[in-house]
Amino acid sequence: MSISDGGPELGEVIVELTRNGPYLKCSAIHVATGVVVSAIGPATERVGLERIAIGKLKRALAARAP
């Protein structure tokens, strides 16, 4: 688990990686709102899964905006 700065539009984001055999689950949690998203893929694609999870988080937060 790591805490990263998601940039000025996101703020703090917690990224959690869980391995299950050949698969990796990457969860991204927005600290300020508690919104959680995840992406699942091959364990060899850690960076790509993090990028996908952050992108999904941005879209989820944009959908919640008034």
C-alpha positions in Angstrom: 0.0 0.0 0.0 1.2 3.5 -0.8 0.0 7.0 -0.5 0.6 9.2 -3.5 -0.2 12.7 -4.6 -2.7 12.3 -7.5 -1.9 15.8 -8.7 -3.8 19.1 -8.1 -7.1 17.7 -9.4 -7.1 14.6 -7.1 -5.1 15.3 -4.0 -4.1 12.3 -1.9 -4.8 8.8 -3.2 -4.0 5.5 -1.5 -3.0 2.8 -3.9 -3.2 -0.9 -2.7 -1.9 -3.8 -4.7 -3.0 -7.4 -4.0 -1.6 -10.4 -5.8 -3.6 -13.5 -6.4 -1.6 -16.0 -8.4 -0.8 -14.6 -11.8 -3.2 -11.7 -11.3 -2.9 -8.3 -9.6 -5.6 -6.2 -8.2 -4.9 -2.5 -7.9 -7.3 -0.4 -5.7 -7.2 3.4 -5.6 -8.9 5.2 -2.7 -9.5 8.9 -2.8 -8.7 10.1 0.7 -10.9 13.2 0.8 -14.1 11.4 -0.4 -13.5 7.7 0.3 -14.3 6.7 -3.3 -12.7 3.4 -4.2 -12.1 1.9 -7.6 -10.0 -1.1 -8.7 -8.5 -2.7 -11.8 -7.4 -6.3 -12.3 -4.8 -7.6 -14.7 -1.7 -9.6 -15.1 0.8 -9.4 -12.2 3.5 -8.2 -14.7 1.7 -5.0 -15.5 1.9 -3.2 -12.1 2.5 0.3 -13.5 -0.2 0.0 -16.2 -2.8 -1.2 -13.6 -2.0 1.8 -11.3 -2.5 4.1 -14.3 -5.8 2.5 -15.1 -7.0 2.7 -11.5 -6.1 6.4 -11.2 -7.9 7.0 -14.5 -11.0 5.2 -13.3 -10.8 7.2 -10.0 -10.7 10.5 -12.0 -13.8 9.4 -14.0 -15.7 8.3 -10.9 -15.0 11.6 -9.2 -16.0 13.6 -12.3 -19.3 11.7 -12.3 -20.0 12.7 -8.7 -19.4 16.4 -9.4 -22.5 18.7 -9.3 
